[in-house]
Amino acid sequence: MVERTQKKELVPRIIQEVIIPVPLRARIEREVGELSEAFTRENNHNVLPGLFLRMMVGKYMNNELFPGALSESDAEEAIEAIHHLEEHTTIDGLTELAGNRRRFTEEMKRVFARLRQQRPECSTERRRGKLENESFTLAIVDIDFFKDVNTYGGHLAGDIALQELVHIMKDVLRPTDSIDRYGGEEFTIRMPATDATGAQQALQRLRKRVQKELFSRVHTQLQQVDVGAAAQFFAYYQSKQPPLRITISAGIAEYRDTPTLDLASHQTPEDLTSDADHALYAAKRGTRNRGQGRDRIEIFRSDVCNIQPRMEPAEQGTLADLHTHYEFLKSEIEPKEIVQAYQVASEDPTIANTTVGKLQRFFSTSTFVEAILTHAPSDMQHIHGALERLQHFARIDDLTQLPNRVAYEEKIQERFELAKRTGKAFSVLSFDIDNFKKSINDACGHPFGDKVLRQLGEIIRTLVRGGEFAARVGGDEFSVLIDTVDRTEVTHAGERFRAAVEKEFANTQVPVTISVGAAIPEMTPTTLHGRSVWEFTNPTELQRQADAAHFFAKEGGKNIVCIYDAPRMSVLLTPPEE
């Protein structure tokens, strides 16, 4: 009997739930407990919306006070929908197979909490090598000279490179290794039950596979959608001797629970991330010739990596904070208005079939509405606030608090459709930080780079005017939709952002500037099915033109504004001569 119990404890919980289904109420209670613990232990406010929604499902499911308010089958579907919505907030919108920065941050907190729990009993045995399965290693992987991919193949080539790199990583690495997109072309890999040597071996296999396949994968896919960009991309990479390939570098850091003679212990996730970051920089530095200073794997060591002062652990939350923060979820909309909106949405197939639409349907059934409006109408306001918060997470960049790429692509398409119907056109600004990779991230470290991006996000939010829409679309890349097609006004808008950034960072440790490219659409009135409409440069082409102007701004000395001009810049959008 004891032996059987011990074997059962060895089976992962997720497998147990497949073999032995857990009653729904017990499952909800367990998840509520885990999320409450995550909040109090990690001070993780992002768990609050999902935590509250689970509590509401549990409260109204087969409750004697609210008979029939929420059937068990509806409650089970609601819990699955909450899971799906939460997952959507932690997935990178471009690659879709990797997590985003938010997931990395949250999962690293959980990993460290688990490692700390094991430390008192296991540290001695682990140092002796008896408990190898409890080691943990973090790697940061970066595409070498990624700007060249974007410059000579366009941002579409850059997007394909990132997507295909994730596919290769998924193929080479273990299923237990977790990949998150950390920055523009940077990915983290969380490798449980792996020491630094094992991680290095795995990443060497990955490095060789990328060097062999990534360039051809990008070129092949680019040919299918943009022959001109593919030809220009291929010509640049083949023009070098020997021909270039897309490569990666990586830094590795293994978790240490106790200090050694020359290395401090890892007290926080930031400590381990910083060490992996310094190892990545060590892999990249050296000569700037291709293949010498990059395309390498480096393990963190004190003799090759600068050790920075450790950050203090974040303060823990409290249960009192938990209840206080529920109030921040509360919507100002009246409960009856929320119910009416949900009921209308449930009849719209474009909304009803989405994850949010399903949850709105569950929370607007007649029995549920009767129960909630009779006994606790404010619960409806909290439910609405929690759903809005989860949707907000899915479309907001966690670092800069600006809309992310997913939100930007939705907005530019929405504005495009409006422009075709009404002629209300818009222009696009595209900019990034000059020398961000070399002068900031590589020279000063990712924590400093994050601080710069955070501050830049604050500047952009204060500069955006009514009718404008700004988003972080890449690592240090931003795009802004401007409500004008007047060349002078567009130039002034670009200058507004450029000058503000230069002024804000003029007296800082590292001066920061941006180069701005702008694209103004071509508009032609026409008719379609007897209706007056406008032919308008499509969003993809308009963004490419803004990117081309941005490239010219970089080549023109940086820290300037450049508007797309077809006679001078169309060379970037057409195939080169053979």
N, C-alpha and C positions, 0 to 999 in steps of 0.2 A: 504494500500500500504506500509506504514511504517512497519507494523507488519510483512508483508510478507518478506520485505527486512531483517528485524532483524532475522527472522527464517532462511533465506538463509545463513546469516552470521554465524549462529551456526553450519551449516553443514560443516564437515571437508572438506578441499580443495580436497583431494583425492577422496572423495565420489562425490563431485560436478563434477569432471572431468569424472566420470563414467556416471552420469546422464546427464550432459550437456557437451558434448565434447568440449574441448578448441581447437581452430584453432592451427595448428602446429606451425606457425610462432610466434604466441603469446606465446605458450608454450616454444619455444626455447628462446625467448626474456626474459621471466620470469626466466628461469633456468640460463641464462647467468647473469642476474641481481643478482640472489641469490648467485651464485658462486663468482661473483666479490665482493659482499658484504662480503662473507665468507673470501675471501683473505684479503681484506682491514681491516676487523674487527679483524680477528683471526690470521692474518699473516700465513695462511694455504697454503703453496706452493703446497700441494698435489692435490689441485683442479685445478691447471693450465692446465694439459693435457686435462681433460674433458671439461673445459671451452673453450679452444682453438678449440677443435674438434666441439663443438656446434656452435661456431662462424663461422667455415668453412662451416658447413652444412647450417646455415642460410644465409651465404653470397652467396652460389652457388645454392640455391633452388629458382627456378622460378624468377631469377633476370633478369631484362631487359638487363643488361650488359653481362650476360651469359645465354642466352635463351636455355632451355633444358639441361643445364649442370647437374642438379640433379632434377629428378622428385619428386613430393611431396611424392609419395609412397615410393621411395627409401630413401628419406630424413627421413621419419617416421621410416623406418626400421633401418636406420643408428643411429637415436637417441636412439632407443630401444637397439641396440647393444652397444652403448656407456654406457647406464645405466647398462647393463649386465656386461660389462667389468669392470666398476667401482665397482660394487657389488663384483665381484670376487677378487678385491684387498683388500676388507675389511672383507672377510669371513675366519674363521679359517679352514685351510686345513684339519685338522684331524677330528673335530667334524662336520663340514659343516653346522650345524644349528646355531652355535654361531658366533658372530663377532670376529675379532682379535683386537690386541692392537691398531692398526691404527684407526679402527672404533671407539673404545672407546674414544681415544684422540680427534678425530674430533667431535664426537657427544657431548662429555662433553663441548667442547667449544661452541657449538650451544645452549646447555641447559643453560649455564651460561649467554650467550648473551640474551636469552629470559627472564631469571629470573631477570637480571639487568634492562631490559626494564620495567618489571612489578613493580620493587621495589618502585619507588616514589609514585605511586598511591595506591599500595596494601599492603605495609608493615604493616601499623597500623591495617588494617582489618584482615590481616592474623594472626598477633600476638593475636588478639582477637578471633581467631578461626572462623571468618565469611567466610573466603575464603580457606577452607580446600583443595579444588581441585588444588590449586596452590602450594602446598607443593611438595618437591622433596627429595627422600632419595636414598642414594647409599649404596649397600652392597657388600662386598668382601667375597666370599665363597672359602674355601680351603679344599681339601681332607686330612684328618688326616693320618699321617704316610704313605704317598704315596710311599715312598721309599720301604716299605715292599711289596706293591703290585708289583712294578717293580722287586724287588729282588727275590721274591718267585713264581711269576707267569710269570716273563719275561716282556719285554716292551710291548708285545702284550696284556698282562693282563692290564697294565697301560693304553694303548690306549683304550681298551674296557671300562675300568672304566670311563675314561673321556667322551667317547661318550655316555655311558648310563647315566651318571650324567646329561648331557645336555638334554637327552630325559626326564628324571624325572623332571628336572627344567621346561622344556616346558609344561609338563603335570600339574604341581602343580601351577605354577605362572600364572599371568594374561597375555593375549595377548599383553597388552601395556607395560609389563616389558621387558626390553632388556638385553640379556645375551651376554657378550663378554669374550673371553678367555684372561685373563690379563697376565698370566705367565704359568709355566709348568702345575701345578694342581690347579691354582687359576682362579676364574671367578669373574667378576664384574656383578652386576645386577642393572640397572638403573630403578628406580621405581617412575614414575611421579604420582602426585596426591596421594601421600602416605606419612604419617608421620612416625616417628621412631617406634611408637607403632604398627601401622598397618604392617610395614615391619617386625617387630619382630614376629608377629603372623604368617605371611606368611612363614617366614623362619623356624619357629618351625615346621610347617606342612611339609616343605621340609626336614628338618633334620630327622624327624621321618620316612618319606617315604624312604629316602636314607638308614637309618639304617636298615630298614626292607627288602629292595629289592636289593640294589646295589651289595652286595656280591654274592647273588644267580644269578643275571643277568650276572656278570662277569664270574663266574664259569661255568654256562651253555654254554655261547658262547665260552669260552676257550676250553671246552670239544669237541666242534664241529670241531675245527681246530688244536688242539694240546693236545692230551690226557695226555702226560707226564707232560706238564706244568700245566695242570688243576689238576692233581693228587698231584703234589708238592704244588701248591697254596692251595688246599683244606686241605692237611695234616698240613700245617703250621697254618692256621687259626683255625683248629679244635683242635690243640695240646694244646691250651691255655685253662685255666679254669677261668671264663666261656669262651666258644668259641668266637673268635673275629668276628667282622663285620666291613665292611668299613663304616666309618662315616665322617661327615663334621663338620667344625666349620665356623662361620661367624661373621664378624664385620659390624656394621651398623652406618652410620652417616647421620643425617638430615641436609639439607641446612639451613643456617642461613644468612639472609641478613643484620642483625644488631647484634652487640656484646651484650652479657649478662654480668652479674657481673663476671662470671668466665670463659667465653668462648669467644674467638675472632670470628668475622664474617668470612664467607667464601668469600674471594676476588677472588680466582681463582679455577679452577677445581682441581688443585694440593692440595689445602687446604682441600677440601672435601675428596679427595682420601686418603690423609694422615690421616685424622681422622678415616675413615673407616678401614684403615690399622692398626692403633693403637688399635682400638676396636677388630680387629681380633686377634692381638697379646695378648690382655687381655683375650680373649676367650680361647686361647691355653695355656697360661702360667699357672703355678701352678705345681702340682706334675706331674711326667712323667708317672704315671700309666695310663693305658688305661681307658678311661671313666671318669677320674677325671679332668685332665687338658685340655681335648679336648672334641669334640662332644658337643659344646655349641654355643649359640648365644649371642653376647654382643653388646649393644648400646654404642656409644661413650659418655663418661662422663669424666670430668676433674679429678675426684677423682680416677679413675681406669686406665686412659690412659695418657701417657706423651704427653704434647702439645709441638710441635716443632715450631721453628721460621717460619713465613710465607714466601713464595717465592714471589718475585716481579712479577706482571703481565707481560706477554710477550708484547713487543712493537708491535703496529699495523703496518700492511703493508700500502702501499700507491698505488694509481692508477699508479703513475710513476713506482713503483717497478713492478707492474703487466705487463706493456708493456716491461720493461727491461727483465723480466724473460721469456717472450715469446722467446727471442733470445736464451735462454739456451735450448729450445726445438728443435732448428734448427739442422737438421742432416747435416753431411758433404757430404753425398752421393748426386750425381747429380740428379736433378728431373727426367730426362729421365730414369736413371737407376732404380730409385724407382718405376716408372710406370711399367717398364718392369718386375721387380721382383713381383709386385702386380698382373700383368696379368698372369704370370706363376703360381703364388700361387693359383689364382682363378680357374685354371684348375686341380689342385691337390685336389682330394676329401678329403684327410686327413687334408688339411688346409682350404679348401673352406667352410667346414661345421662348422668350429670353429667361435667364435665371432669375433676374429681378422680377420679371413679370409673373413667374410661377410663385414667388414668395408673396407678391402683392395679391395674387389670387387666393392663396391660403389665408392671408390676413384680411380678406374681405368677404368671406363666405357669410351667409346670413346668420348662421348659428354663432360663429365667432364674433361677428359685429354686435349681435345682440348681447352677448356675454360681456364683451369688453366695454361697450358704451354704457352698460348698466352698472357694472361694478368698478371699472378702473379706466375711464376714458383717457387719462394721461398716458397709459401704457401704449395707446395708439400713436401718440406723439413721439414717444421714445422709440417705438418700432420704426417709424418713418425716419427719424433722425439716424438710427443705426444703419438702415439701408442706404441712406444718402451718404453716410460716412464711408461705407464699404465701396460704393461707386466712386466716391472721391479718391480713395486709395488707389483704385485701378487706373486712374487717369492723371494722377499727380506724381511728379518726380519727388522722391523722398528727400533728396539732398537739397535741391533748390526751392522746393515747394511751388515750382511752376508746372503748368500742364506738361505731360510727357508726350512722347512721339505718337502714341495711340490717339490721344486727345487731339493732337495737332493734325493728324491725317484725317480724322473725322471732321474737324472744323474747316480745313481747307476745301474738302469735298463739299461740305454744306455751303460754304461761301461761293464755290464755283457754280453749284446748281442755282443759287439765288441770283448770281450775276447773269446766267444765261436767260433767266426769266425776266429780270428787271433792268439789266444793264448797269446795276450797281457794282462796279468793278473794284478790285483791290490789287495791291502790289505786294511783293514779298521781299523782306530783308533776310539775309543769311549772314551770320557772323560767328567767329570763334575767337578764342584768346590767342594772341600772337605768342609763338614759341612756348605754348603751354606744356608740351611734353618735355622739352629739353630744359627750359629755364625754371619750371615750377615743379612738375611731378617728379622728374628724374633728379633734379638738383636739390629740391627741398623735401621730397617725400609726399606720399599721397595724403597724409593728414593735412599738410599745408595746402595741397591742391584742392582738397575738399573745402577747406576754409575759404579759399578764393572763389570757388564755384558758389558756395553758400552766399557770400557777400555779393557776387555778381547777380545772383537770383534776386536778392533784395533790391539792388539797383534797378534791375529790369522791371520788377513789379511796381516800383514808384514811377517809372518813366512811361509805362503803358497808359495810353489815353483811351477814352470811350470809343468803342468801335474797333480798337486794335486787339490783337490776340498774340501773345508771346508764349513760346514753349521751348523746353530743352529737348532737342531732337537727337543728340549724340553725347559723347563724352564732354567736350567743351564747346559743342556746337549748339547754336540757338537760331530759331526762326521767328519772325514777327510778320503778321498780316497787317497791312496798312490800308486804311479806308480812303485811298486816293490813287489816281493814275497820273496826276500832274507831276512832271519830272522834277520841278523845283521843290514841291512839297515832299516828294519821296526822298530827295537829297537831304532836305532839312531833317526829315525823320531819322535817316541813317546817321546824320551828324549829331542829332540829339543823343543817341545811344553812345556813339563813339566818344564824344566829348565828355559825357558824364562819367564813363568808365575811366578815361584818362585822368580826369580831375580827382576822382575818388581814390585812386591808387597812386597818385603822384608822389606822395611822401611816405610810402610804405616800404617794407623790407625789400620787396621785389616789385618794381613798377609793372603795372598790368595795362595792356592796351588791346583793342580789338580791331580787326579788319572787317569791313562791312561790304557785302555785295547786295545789289538790289535788282529786281526784275519787274518791269512794267508790262502788263499784258497787251496784246493786240486785240482790238474789239471791232466786230463788223456786224451791223444790223442785218437781219435776214428774216425769212418766214419759214415756219414749220407747221404743216397741217393747217394752213390759213392763219396761224397766230404769229405775231411779231416776237421774235426772239433775238438773242445775240450769239454770234460765234465768238468764242472767247478762248484764249490760250489755256489748254488744259492744265490741271494742277501739277502733273508730273513734269511737263515741259517748262512750266513757269518756275518750279523749284530748281530744275537743272540750269535754267538761265541765271537764277540768283546765285547758284553755286559757281557758275562760270565767272560771274562778276566778282564773286568773293575770291576766286583764284587770282584774278587780275589784280585785285586789291593787295593780295599777299605779294605778288610778283612786283607790284609797283612801289614797294617800300614798306608796306604794312601801316597800320594805324591810320587808314584813310577809308573813304567811302567811294565805291565804284558802282555805276549803274550799267546794266547789261546793254551792250551796243552791238547789234548783229554784225556789221561789217568788220569790227575788230575782234569780236569774241566768238563768233560762230564756229571758228576753227576748233574750239573745244567740244563742239557738238556734232562735228562731221568727221568721217574717217580720213586719216592722213593719206597723202599720195603714196603709191607704191614706189 
